Amino acid sequence: MNNNVELNREKYIGGSDYPIITGISKYKKVNELAGEKAGVILNEFNGNIYTDFGNFAEPIIREYLNDTYNTKFKEDTFIEKLDGSLPLRGNVDGYDKQLNLILEIKTTSDFEKNQNVYEAQVRFYQKLVKNSKAFIIAIERTNEMLELFKNNELEELKQIILDKLNNNEFDYLELKKVLTKEKKEIENNCIEFTNLVNEIALLGTIEINQLPQKYTEYALDISREFLEFKRIEEQLKQKREQLFELMSEYNVKSISNDYATITRVDPTKDKEYTNYILNSEIPPHQLMDLINKKIVIVENKKRKGAKGFVKITEKK
């Protein structure tokens, strides 16, 4: 386990904090987290059977990946100072410097249920490591495995984990680079959260700016739906690009079905043009001077052609 995980936790915004800040995680209310950072309330959580289990499994999984795929993942910490915000800190389960690749390891009873939380956490890490890619690997934590851990039957438990890995019995999620827009969103969320921390520190209470519970839940639902929409939007973009390539390959101009008409729009070529401006020394009323072409040619320019795409029109 990375020793930096618990060190001066109140002084930083960490990866596990970020899903709480955005409302994606129900583990803790954002005001409660801000109160801990402000020193108004004490965070008494020192781990439990589930976190201890994860700390046991993590190095086994990391070592297996390194041995099997010749990667060089090792625990690492990344810190970024951000104006108007608490410093951002990411303690990652693994980082391969040569591949610029982040590894996040999870042991969970329900990966699908917690996937949005895990993604938000890893996107936060990626923001701290420029142009990095990442993937999440999650092993199902069964009751049988927990019992073995409780009874200190660690060699048998280790073998079960290795068997799951060898048999591909795990969930895997690959994350592409974080875009500039997403980085800015992360920064804004962290700055807003820091403002809340400062406000709580000033007033000495976390009972501020709290919505009624039903509206907090409503905001959480919207956050989840937004992330799901973004995921579907990215998938649709990739599928449209694939469809355009196929329609181009087979020279198909349009496709019509019961739902929509799909039209292939071919790319346009780059276009060269000359950009002109009037000579600033010539008064506008001197038309004859303009007719005599006393103008200035600024430069020859090139307008980049548009990329090809498929246009989808819904049938009414």
C-alpha positions, 0 to 999 in steps of 0.5 A: 500500500502506498504510504502517502494515501493517508498522509496529510489527507486533509491537506489535499484533494485526492482521487477517492475524494473526487467522486464525492465532490461531483456527487457521483459517490454516495459514500459521503456527503460533500459537506461532510468531506469539506468539514474534514478538510476544514478541520471542523469534523474528524474523519475517524475511518481507519479502514475495514475488512474490505479495504484491508482485503484490497490492500492484500490483493493489490500487490498480487494483481500488480505483480501478476500483470507485470510478470505476464505482460512485461509491464513495469507498474509500481505505486506512485504519487502525483501532486498538482498545485492549482490556483484557488484550490487545495493541492490535487494528489493522486496515489495510483495503484500502478504507473508504467512510466515508459507506457505513460499508463495508469493502473487502478485495481479494484476488489469489489462485490459489484463492479457495474454498480460502482463503475461511474465512481471508479471512472471519476477517480481514475479521470482525476488521476489522468488529469494529474499525469499529462497525456496518460492513458489508464485502465481499471482491472476489477476482481470480484470479491466473494464471500468465500474470499472474505472468509479466507481473509478473515481466517488468515488463509492467505496462500489459498486466497492468493491462489484464488486471485491468481486463478481468476486472473489466469482464467480472465475472470475479471472486469476490465475498462480502458480509459483514453486521454483526458481532453482539455475540456474535461481537465477544466471541469475537474479544476472548476469542481476542485476550486468550488469544493475548496471554496466550500472548505474555506466557508466551513472553516470560517463558520465552524459548521458544515450545516450550510448550503445544503439542499433537502435530501430529495433534491440532493438525490435528484442532482445525483441522478442527473450526474449519473445520467450525464456520465452515461450520456457522455459514454454513449455519445463517445460510443456513437461517435466511434460507430459513426466513423466506422460506418462512414469508412464502410459506406466509403469502401463499398461506395454506398451513398445512403441507407434507409430503414424504419428509423432513419435515413443515413447519408454519407457526406464525403470530405471536402478538399482544402481550399486556397484563397487570398485574404484582402484588406483595404489600405488603411491610409485611403479614406473610404470616400475615395472610390477611384483610389479603390477602383485603381486597386490601391488595396493590400494583399495580406496573404495566401491562406488555406482553408482546411477541408471538412472531415467526412461523416454520416448524417443521420436524419430521423424518420417522422 
